[in-house]
């Protein structure tokens, strides 16, 4: 059930939307998607989240899943800029991603070490 609610959501990091006013956050998201991503899609809702490192993250709900895919495909336009876009994941998915990343790092380290010894 929770996964269905998050299906159309994206997490935006690095956006200049440092306020509690949702309308201003929506305007910041609109400006970001037009200026940085060159997309004309509809955002249904914006939710601001403050992390434990005092960084701001914004969860934006796209109107359709296809629009979310457009946003995710446009993330390559952000290379070299301090903006990041990710899928919104459930806590279980976040833990799984972390385990996979750690496993990949270990495997990469093993491969690197074995190449150095030959």
GROMACS elastic network, one bead per residue, 0.5 to 0.9 nm:
[ bonds ]
;  ai    aj funct       b0    kb
    1     4     6  0.53658   500
    1     5     6  0.67725   500
    2     5     6  0.51839   500
    2     6     6  0.64692   500
    2     7     6  0.87134   500
    2    90     6  0.76458   500
    3     6     6  0.51900   500
    3     7     6  0.60341   500
    3    89     6  0.79468   500
    3    90     6  0.70450   500
    4     7     6  0.51312   500
    4     8     6  0.81650   500
    5     8     6  0.73576   500
    5     9     6  0.80080   500
    6     9     6  0.51449   500
    6    10     6  0.82108   500
    6    61     6  0.80752   500
    6    87     6  0.84915   500
    6    88     6  0.62340   500
    6    89     6  0.73157   500
    6    90     6  0.80968   500
    7    10     6  0.85779   500
    7    61     6  0.87823   500
    7    65     6  0.69786   500
    7    68     6  0.86256   500
    7    87     6  0.83346   500
    7    88     6  0.77517   500
    7    89     6  0.88690   500
    8    60     6  0.84206   500
    8    61     6  0.57093   500
    8    62     6  0.53348   500
    8    63     6  0.70707   500
    8    64     6  0.62491   500
    8    65     6  0.51410   500
    8    66     6  0.85185   500
    8    67     6  0.81146   500
    8    68     6  0.58257   500
    8    69     6  0.87458   500
    8    87     6  0.85144   500
    8    88     6  0.84551   500
    9    59     6  0.64869   500
    9    60     6  0.55848   500
    9    62     6  0.60216   500
    9    65     6  0.85856   500
    9    68     6  0.71494   500
    9    86     6  0.89776   500
    9    87     6  0.65949   500
    9    88     6  0.57448   500
    9    89     6  0.89747   500
   10    58     6  0.82637   500
   10    59     6  0.57148   500
   10    60     6  0.54781   500
   10    61     6  0.65571   500
   10    62     6  0.76310   500
   10    68     6  0.71637   500
   10    71     6  0.82788   500
   10    72     6  0.82435   500
   10    85     6  0.66369   500
   10    86     6  0.57222   500
   10    88     6  0.53002   500
   11    57     6  0.66750   500
   11    58     6  0.57348   500
   11    60     6  0.64763   500
   11    61     6  0.89918   500
   11    84     6  0.80488   500
   11    85     6  0.55660   500
   11    86     6  0.51266   500
   11    87     6  0.59564   500
   11    88     6  0.56351   500
   12    15     6  0.67096   500
   12    29     6  0.88903   500
   12    56     6  0.87945   500
   12    57     6  0.57545   500
   12    58     6  0.51209   500
   12    59     6  0.62410   500
   12    60     6  0.74246   500
   12    83     6  0.73559   500
   12    84     6  0.58635   500
   12    86     6  0.67306   500
   12    87     6  0.89626   500
   13    55     6  0.83219   500
   13    56     6  0.66882   500
   13    58     6  0.65907   500
   13    59     6  0.89595   500
   13    82     6  0.82022   500
   13    83     6  0.56693   500
   13    84     6  0.50237   500
   13    85     6  0.63333   500
   13    86     6  0.84282   500
   14    17     6  0.87334   500
   14    55     6  0.81316   500
   14    56     6  0.69885   500
   14    57     6  0.71233   500
   14    58     6  0.88089   500
   14    82     6  0.60717   500
   14    84     6  0.65792   500
   15    18     6  0.82938   500
   15    28     6  0.74703   500
   15    29     6  0.76720   500
   15    32     6  0.75121   500
   15    56     6  0.76148   500
   15    57     6  0.75441   500
   15    58     6  0.76561   500
   15    82     6  0.87975   500
   15    83     6  0.67011   500
   15    84     6  0.86644   500
   16    25     6  0.85107   500
   16    28     6  0.67353   500
   16    29     6  0.87410   500
   16    32     6  0.88201   500
   16    56     6  0.85288   500
   17    20     6  0.85393   500
   17    24     6  0.71576   500
   17    25     6  0.53045   500
   17    26     6  0.85988   500
   17    27     6  0.86606   500
   17    28     6  0.58495   500
   17    29     6  0.79796   500
   17    48     6  0.84934   500
   17    56     6  0.78719   500
   17    57     6  0.89410   500
   17    58     6  0.82404   500
   18    21     6  0.88928   500
   18    24     6  0.89714   500
   18    25     6  0.78586   500
   18    48     6  0.88277   500
   18    56     6  0.71687   500
   19    22     6  0.78458   500
   19    24     6  0.73215   500
   19    25     6  0.70914   500
   19    48     6  0.85091   500
   20    23     6  0.89107   500
   20    24     6  0.81935   500
   20    25     6  0.77878   500
   20    48     6  0.74650   500
   21    24     6  0.55318   500
   21    25     6  0.64501   500
   21    26     6  0.88393   500
   22    26     6  0.60962   500
   22    27     6  0.86218   500
   22    45     6  0.87045   500
   22    46     6  0.67379   500
   22    47     6  0.73309   500
   22    48     6  0.80036   500
   23    26     6  0.50215   500
   23    27     6  0.62946   500
   23    28     6  0.86854   500
   23    46     6  0.86729   500
   24    28     6  0.61896   500
   24    29     6  0.86298   500
   25    28     6  0.50038   500
   25    29     6  0.61973   500
   25    30     6  0.85911   500
   25    46     6  0.68811   500
   25    47     6  0.81889   500
   25    48     6  0.78618   500
   25    58     6  0.82983   500
   26    29     6  0.50647   500
   26    30     6  0.61263   500
   26    31     6  0.86150   500
   26    43     6  0.81098   500
   26    45     6  0.76217   500
   26    46     6  0.62102   500
   26    60     6  0.87201   500
   27    30     6  0.50091   500
   27    31     6  0.61653   500
   27    32     6  0.85332   500
   28    31     6  0.51523   500
   28    32     6  0.61003   500
   28    33     6  0.86929   500
   29    33     6  0.61134   500
   29    34     6  0.85593   500
   29    43     6  0.83374   500
   29    46     6  0.82073   500
   29    58     6  0.86959   500
   29    60     6  0.80297   500
   30    33     6  0.53667   500
   30    34     6  0.62690   500
   30    35     6  0.85088   500
   30    40     6  0.87618   500
   30    41     6  0.88923   500
   30    42     6  0.86950   500
   30    43     6  0.80174   500
   31    34     6  0.53245   500
   31    35     6  0.58339   500
   31    36     6  0.79968   500
   32    35     6  0.52871   500
   32    36     6  0.53899   500
   32    37     6  0.69338   500
   32    38     6  0.85978   500
   33    36     6  0.57100   500
   33    38     6  0.60953   500
   33    39     6  0.56157   500
   33    40     6  0.72878   500
   33    41     6  0.80493   500
   33    71     6  0.83408   500
   34    37     6  0.57869   500
   34    39     6  0.53637   500
   34    40     6  0.64978   500
   34    41     6  0.88864   500
   35    38     6  0.57529   500
   35    39     6  0.82568   500
   36    39     6  0.83829   500
   36    77     6  0.73329   500
   36    78     6  0.72377   500
   37    40     6  0.88976   500
   37    71     6  0.75203   500
   37    74     6  0.59143   500
   37    75     6  0.73644   500
   37    77     6  0.65147   500
   37    78     6  0.77119   500
   38    74     6  0.82466   500
   39    70     6  0.79554   500
   39    71     6  0.75992   500
   39    74     6  0.82279   500
   41    62     6  0.76582   500
   41    63     6  0.78950   500
   41    67     6  0.64365   500
   41    68     6  0.89041   500
   41    70     6  0.87049   500
   41    71     6  0.86950   500
   42    61     6  0.88025   500
   42    62     6  0.62739   500
   42    63     6  0.58126   500
   42    64     6  0.85867   500
   42    67     6  0.79843   500
   43    46     6  0.76339   500
   43    60     6  0.65394   500
   43    61     6  0.56842   500
   43    63     6  0.58559   500
   44    60     6  0.74531   500
   44    61     6  0.54188   500
   44    62     6  0.58692   500
   44    63     6  0.57368   500
   45    59     6  0.81032   500
   45    60     6  0.57644   500
   45    61     6  0.51727   500
   45    62     6  0.76373   500
   45    63     6  0.88580   500
   46    58     6  0.66828   500
   46    59     6  0.56734   500
   46    61     6  0.64804   500
   47    57     6  0.84846   500
   47    58     6  0.56308   500
   47    59     6  0.50582   500
   47    60     6  0.65327   500
   47    61     6  0.86141   500
   48    56     6  0.70865   500
   48    57     6  0.59893   500
   48    59     6  0.63325   500
   48    60     6  0.87968   500
   49    55     6  0.84743   500
   49    56     6  0.60449   500
   49    57     6  0.51283   500
   49    58     6  0.59477   500
   49    59     6  0.75298   500
   50    53     6  0.79694   500
   50    54     6  0.59604   500
   50    55     6  0.58402   500
   50    57     6  0.62173   500
   50    58     6  0.85638   500
   51    54     6  0.53280   500
   51    55     6  0.54410   500
   51    56     6  0.64765   500
   51    57     6  0.73359   500
   52    55     6  0.74034   500
   53    56     6  0.88073   500
   59    88     6  0.76005   500
   61    64     6  0.86151   500
   61    68     6  0.83311   500
   62    65     6  0.70476   500
   62    66     6  0.87400   500
   62    67     6  0.62358   500
   62    68     6  0.57627   500
   62    71     6  0.89202   500
   63    66     6  0.85617   500
   63    67     6  0.68152   500
   63    68     6  0.79545   500
   64    67     6  0.52984   500
   64    68     6  0.65595   500
   64    69     6  0.88916   500
   65    69     6  0.63019   500
   65    70     6  0.87261   500
   66    69     6  0.50288   500
   66    70     6  0.63645   500
   66    71     6  0.88033   500
   67    71     6  0.63696   500
   67    72     6  0.87042   500
   68    71     6  0.50594   500
   68    72     6  0.62326   500
   68    73     6  0.86263   500
   68    87     6  0.89026   500
   69    73     6  0.60636   500
   69    74     6  0.85000   500
   70    73     6  0.51507   500
   70    74     6  0.61754   500
   70    75     6  0.89148   500
   71    74     6  0.50801   500
   71    75     6  0.65771   500
   71    85     6  0.82404   500
   72    75     6  0.54054   500
   72    76     6  0.83179   500
   72    85     6  0.71414   500
   72    86     6  0.74262   500
   72    87     6  0.80439   500
   73    76     6  0.67658   500
   73    77     6  0.87345   500
   74    77     6  0.56987   500
   74    78     6  0.77887   500
   75    78     6  0.54560   500
   75    79     6  0.76521   500
   75    83     6  0.89173   500
   75    84     6  0.74416   500
   75    85     6  0.64838   500
   75    86     6  0.87713   500
   76    79     6  0.57739   500
   77    80     6  0.87149   500
   77    81     6  0.88111   500
   78    81     6  0.54597   500
   78    82     6  0.76913   500
   78    83     6  0.63213   500
   78    84     6  0.72353   500
   78    85     6  0.88352   500
   79    82     6  0.81187   500
   79    83     6  0.82585   500
   79    84     6  0.88667   500
   80    83     6  0.86125   500
   81    84     6  0.83247   500
   86    89     6  0.86440   500
   89    92     6  0.79227   500
   89    93     6  0.56982   500
   89    94     6  0.60721   500
   90    93     6  0.51733   500
   90    94     6  0.62557   500
   90    95     6  0.87947   500
   91    94     6  0.50275   500
   91    95     6  0.63221   500
   91    96     6  0.86767   500
   92    95     6  0.52067   500
   92    96     6  0.62511   500
   92    97     6  0.86804   500
   93    97     6  0.60798   500
   93    98     6  0.85494   500
   94    97     6  0.51157   500
   94    98     6  0.62140   500
   94    99     6  0.87180   500
   95    98     6  0.50802   500
   95    99     6  0.62705   500
   95   100     6  0.86818   500
   96    99     6  0.51185   500
   96   100     6  0.62103   500
   96   101     6  0.86167   500
   97   100     6  0.50838   500
   97   101     6  0.61103   500
   97   102     6  0.86253   500
   98   101     6  0.50887   500
   98   102     6  0.61990   500
   98   103     6  0.85884   500
   99   102     6  0.51637   500
   99   103     6  0.61307   500
   99   104     6  0.85748   500
  100   103     6  0.50533   500
  100   104     6  0.60732   500
  100   105     6  0.85774   500
  101   104     6  0.50842   500
  101   105     6  0.61810   500
  101   106     6  0.87072   500
  102   105     6  0.50833   500
  102   106     6  0.62940   500
  102   107     6  0.87085   500
  103   106     6  0.51515   500
  103   107     6  0.62435   500
  103   108     6  0.85584   500
  104   107     6  0.50958   500
  104   108     6  0.59917   500
  104   109     6  0.84605   500
  105   108     6  0.50433   500
  105   109     6  0.60527   500
  105   110     6  0.86053   500
  106   109     6  0.50383   500
  106   110     6  0.62174   500
  106   111     6  0.87094   500
  107   110     6  0.50452   500
  107   111     6  0.62363   500
  107   112     6  0.85738   500
  108   111     6  0.51461   500
  108   112     6  0.61158   500
  108   113     6  0.85987   500
  109   112     6  0.50602   500
  109   113     6  0.61051   500
  109   114     6  0.85645   500
  110   113     6  0.51674   500
  110   114     6  0.61111   500
  110   115     6  0.86546   500
  111   114     6  0.51654   500
  111   115     6  0.62229   500
  111   116     6  0.86982   500
  112   115     6  0.53328   500
  112   116     6  0.64016   500
  112   117     6  0.89829   500
  113   116     6  0.51876   500
  113   117     6  0.65101   500
  114   117     6  0.52997   500
  114   118     6  0.66685   500
  115   118     6  0.55332   500
